Amino acid sequence: MAPPVRQPGLHERLPPDLWYGILQFLPVSSVATVAGTNRALHRLASTDAVWQHLAVAQLCDGDPGFLPKPGPYPWLRLAQLLHGQKESLLSWRVTLDNGGSFSEYYNSGHLVVNDGRVYCSKKPRDVTLMLVPTGTPCVVVSQLVAKVPSFGFTSPVRSFGVVLTPGPPVLDPTRYDATFASLKQWARTVRPAATLTQKGPVLYAHFTGGQAGSPLDPQGSLMVLPLPSPRACGGAVVRLYEGAEPENNIDMQFMGFAGRLVPVVAHPE
């Protein structure tokens, strides 16, 4: 009696390209489950073709330009590290401030440190600040975090826009003038109901009410504004449009982002 003929499994009947197409549309946890099924599926689910697509789709809204390129990238390792990270408040530093400071005691360095100190611009409106993350060339931002002083300051910020950039911003505020100007005009026309709105490449945040009731809350505690989707970036350009007293200056206590660090890892030898 002849031995039974072994029937090929589904993973053998489908060509690899079709498997790649299927795996790229699964959540990370599901791809990990498939990889643990057998050796053949483990090989298919561990390829860079799958994990690069997952990283780009989930972290960059499909824009690979927002991820760093330090050479051949180990996408599987990157995705594993990111997937295991907890989100936290990220560390940033100011590389440019064209608004000046009311005094050295209120300089722009205070803006990116949540320690109670306040940034007070000298310029009354349209202040541009450029930020870069510290300790890494790239981060994944999921939430915008802001805070205004609750008392003692006459012109807490009312509205601002943010452009997340693939790398460090170009240190020329005029390069972003047209983008921020069109956003400001759009906001005046539409008057968005949501606290945080994405318009093209720009995030627009606006606050209402006077100082006592106000831009964030009466106690001046942190306001956390979720982004429409997580974004990988290497810098941010912030435009503070105006404060509660448009002819005075702009006061803001903290401006930051929550998310995850993109680890800088070398391709295994």
C-alpha positions as CSV (number, residue, x, y, z in Angstrom):
1,M,0.0,0.0,0.0
2,A,1.4,3.3,-1.1
3,P,2.0,5.9,1.7
4,P,-0.5,8.8,1.7
5,V,0.5,11.7,-0.4
6,R,1.2,14.8,1.7
7,Q,-1.0,17.7,0.7
8,P,0.7,21.1,0.8
9,G,-0.5,23.5,3.4
10,L,-2.1,26.9,2.6
11,H,1.2,28.7,3.3
12,E,2.9,26.5,0.6
13,R,0.1,26.9,-1.9
14,L,0.2,30.7,-1.8
15,P,3.2,32.5,-3.4
16,P,5.4,34.6,-1.0
17,D,4.4,37.9,-2.7
18,L,0.7,37.2,-1.8
19,W,1.7,36.4,1.8
20,Y,3.6,39.7,2.0
21,G,0.5,41.5,0.8
22,I,-1.6,39.9,3.4
23,L,0.8,40.4,6.3
24,Q,1.3,44.0,5.6
25,F,-2.3,44.8,6.4
26,L,-2.3,43.0,9.7
27,P,-1.7,44.6,13.1
28,V,1.7,44.0,14.6
29,S,0.3,41.6,17.2
30,S,-1.3,39.5,14.5
31,V,1.9,39.3,12.4
32,A,3.7,38.1,15.5
33,T,1.1,35.4,16.0
34,V,1.5,34.3,12.3
35,A,5.3,34.1,12.8
36,G,4.8,31.7,15.7
37,T,2.7,29.2,13.6
38,N,5.5,27.3,11.9
39,R,9.0,27.7,10.4
40,A,7.8,28.7,6.9
41,L,5.4,31.4,8.1
42,H,8.1,32.6,10.6
43,R,10.4,33.2,7.6
44,L,7.7,35.0,5.7
45,A,6.6,37.2,8.7
46,S,10.1,38.1,9.6
47,T,11.2,39.8,6.4
48,D,12.0,43.5,6.1
49,A,9.5,43.8,3.3
50,V,6.7,43.2,5.8
51,W,8.1,45.2,8.7
52,Q,9.1,48.2,6.7
53,H,5.6,48.5,5.4
54,L,4.2,48.2,9.0
55,A,6.6,50.8,10.4
56,V,5.9,53.3,7.6
57,A,2.1,52.7,7.7
58,Q,1.7,52.8,11.4
59,L,4.3,55.5,12.3
60,C,4.3,57.9,9.4
61,D,0.9,57.8,7.7
62,G,2.5,56.1,4.8
63,D,5.3,58.7,4.4
64,P,8.7,56.9,4.6
65,G,10.5,60.3,4.5
66,F,9.6,60.7,8.2
67,L,11.8,57.8,9.3
68,P,15.6,58.2,9.6
69,K,17.8,56.3,7.1
70,P,21.2,55.5,8.8
71,G,21.9,52.9,6.1
72,P,20.2,49.5,5.7
73,Y,17.6,49.6,8.4
74,P,16.7,46.5,10.4
75,W,12.9,47.1,10.2
76,L,12.0,44.0,12.2
77,R,14.2,45.0,15.1
78,L,13.0,48.6,15.0
79,A,9.3,47.5,15.1
80,Q,10.0,45.2,18.0
81,L,11.7,47.9,20.0
82,L,8.9,50.4,19.3
83,H,6.1,48.0,20.0
84,G,7.6,47.2,23.4
85,Q,8.0,50.9,24.4
86,K,5.7,52.8,26.7
87,E,4.8,56.3,25.7
88,S,6.3,59.1,27.8
89,L,6.9,62.8,27.7
90,L,9.8,63.4,25.2
91,S,12.7,65.7,25.8
92,W,13.2,68.6,23.3
93,R,15.4,71.7,23.0
94,V,14.9,75.0,21.3
95,T,17.2,75.7,18.3
96,L,15.6,79.0,17.2
97,D,13.3,81.6,18.7
98,N,12.4,84.7,16.6
99,G,10.1,86.2,19.2
100,G,12.7,87.3,21.7
101,S,12.3,87.2,25.4
102,F,10.6,89.7,27.7
103,S,13.7,89.2,29.9
104,E,16.3,86.5,30.4
105,Y,14.2,85.2,33.3
106,Y,11.4,84.4,30.8
107,N,13.6,82.9,27.9
108,S,12.4,80.3,25.4
109,G,14.4,77.5,27.0
110,H,11.7,77.4,29.7
111,L,9.1,76.5,27.2
112,V,10.3,72.9,26.7
113,V,10.9,72.1,30.4
114,N,7.8,71.5,32.6
115,D,9.2,73.0,35.8
116,G,6.8,75.9,36.4
117,R,8.9,78.6,34.6
118,V,7.2,80.6,31.8
119,Y,8.3,81.7,28.4
120,C,7.3,85.4,27.7
121,S,8.0,86.6,24.2
122,K,8.9,90.1,23.4
123,K,7.1,89.9,20.0
124,P,3.2,90.3,20.3
125,R,2.2,87.8,17.6
126,D,3.4,85.2,15.1
127,V,6.4,83.9,17.2
128,T,8.3,81.0,15.5
129,L,10.2,78.5,17.6
130,M,12.1,75.5,16.2
131,L,12.5,72.4,18.3
132,V,14.5,69.1,18.0
133,P,14.4,66.0,20.2
134,T,17.3,65.5,22.5
135,G,19.3,62.2,22.5
136,T,17.9,60.8,19.3
137,P,17.5,61.9,15.7
138,C,13.9,60.7,15.5
139,V,10.8,60.3,17.7
140,V,7.3,59.0,17.2
141,V,4.9,61.7,18.4
142,S,1.3,60.7,19.4
143,Q,0.2,63.6,21.7
144,L,0.8,67.3,21.9
145,V,1.2,68.5,25.4
146,A,0.7,72.2,26.4
147,K,0.4,74.4,29.4
148,V,-0.3,78.1,30.0
149,P,0.2,80.0,33.3
150,S,-2.9,80.1,35.3
151,F,-2.3,83.5,37.0
152,G,0.1,86.4,37.1
153,F,0.5,86.8,33.3
154,T,-1.5,89.1,31.1
155,S,-1.4,87.3,27.7
156,P,-1.5,83.5,27.8
157,V,-1.3,81.9,24.3
158,R,-4.6,81.6,22.5
159,S,-3.7,79.6,19.4
160,F,-0.7,78.0,17.7
161,G,0.3,75.8,14.8
162,V,2.9,73.0,14.7
163,V,4.6,71.5,11.7
164,L,6.5,68.2,12.3
165,T,9.5,67.9,10.1
166,P,11.4,64.7,9.0
167,G,14.7,66.1,10.3
168,P,15.9,69.2,12.1
169,P,13.9,72.2,10.9
170,V,15.6,74.6,8.5
171,L,16.7,77.6,10.6
172,D,14.8,80.1,8.5
173,P,11.4,81.1,9.9
174,T,10.3,82.7,6.7
175,R,10.4,79.3,5.0
176,Y,7.3,78.3,6.9
177,D,5.5,81.7,6.7
178,A,3.2,80.7,3.8
179,T,2.1,77.5,5.5
180,F,1.3,79.1,8.8
181,A,-0.4,82.1,7.2
182,S,-2.7,79.9,5.2
183,L,-3.5,77.9,8.3
184,K,-4.3,81.1,10.3
185,Q,-6.6,82.3,7.5
186,W,-8.3,78.9,7.4
187,A,-8.9,78.9,11.2
188,R,-10.4,82.4,11.1
189,T,-12.8,81.3,8.3
190,V,-13.7,77.8,9.5
191,R,-13.4,78.3,13.3
192,P,-12.7,74.6,14.0
193,A,-14.7,73.1,16.8
194,A,-12.0,70.6,17.9
195,T,-9.2,71.8,20.2
196,L,-6.6,70.2,17.9
197,T,-7.1,70.0,14.2
198,Q,-4.9,68.7,11.4
199,K,-4.9,70.8,8.3
200,G,-2.5,69.4,5.6
201,P,0.9,69.1,7.2
202,V,0.1,71.5,10.2
203,L,-1.5,70.8,13.5
204,Y,-3.6,73.7,14.7
205,A,-4.5,74.2,18.4
206,H,-6.8,76.8,19.7
207,F,-8.0,77.7,23.2
208,T,-10.9,79.9,24.3
209,G,-11.8,81.8,27.4
210,G,-10.0,84.4,29.5
211,Q,-7.1,83.8,31.8
212,A,-9.3,82.6,34.7
213,G,-11.3,80.0,32.7
214,S,-8.9,79.5,30.2
215,P,-6.8,78.4,27.4
216,L,-6.1,75.1,29.2
217,D,-7.8,75.0,32.5
218,P,-8.2,77.2,35.7
219,Q,-5.2,75.6,37.4
220,G,-2.9,75.7,34.4
221,S,-2.5,71.9,34.5
222,L,-1.3,70.0,31.4
223,M,-3.6,69.7,28.4
224,V,-2.9,66.6,26.4
225,L,-4.1,66.7,22.8
226,P,-4.0,63.4,20.9
227,L,-2.8,63.7,17.3
228,P,-5.1,62.3,14.6
229,S,-2.4,59.6,14.1
230,P,1.1,59.0,15.4
231,R,3.9,60.7,13.5
232,A,7.6,60.0,13.3
233,C,9.6,63.2,13.1
234,G,13.1,64.7,13.7
235,G,12.0,68.2,14.6
236,A,9.1,70.6,15.0
237,V,8.3,74.2,14.0
238,V,5.9,76.0,16.3
239,R,4.1,79.2,15.4
240,L,2.5,81.0,18.4
241,Y,-0.1,83.1,16.7
242,E,-1.2,85.4,19.5
243,G,-2.0,85.7,23.2
244,A,-5.0,87.0,25.1
245,E,-3.7,90.5,24.7
246,P,-2.7,90.6,21.0
247,E,-0.9,93.9,21.3
248,N,1.2,92.8,24.3
249,N,3.2,89.6,24.1
250,I,2.7,85.8,24.3
251,D,3.0,83.8,27.6
252,M,3.3,80.0,27.5
253,Q,4.4,77.8,30.3
254,F,5.1,74.5,28.5
255,M,5.1,73.0,25.0
256,G,6.0,69.4,24.4
257,F,5.1,66.1,22.9
258,A,4.5,62.6,24.2
259,G,5.4,59.5,22.3
260,R,8.3,57.0,21.8
261,L,11.9,57.3,21.0
262,V,13.0,55.7,17.7
263,P,16.1,53.7,18.7
264,V,19.2,54.1,16.6
265,V,20.2,50.5,15.9
266,A,22.8,49.2,13.5
267,H,22.1,46.4,11.0
268,P,23.3,43.1,12.5
269,E,26.5,41.9,11.0
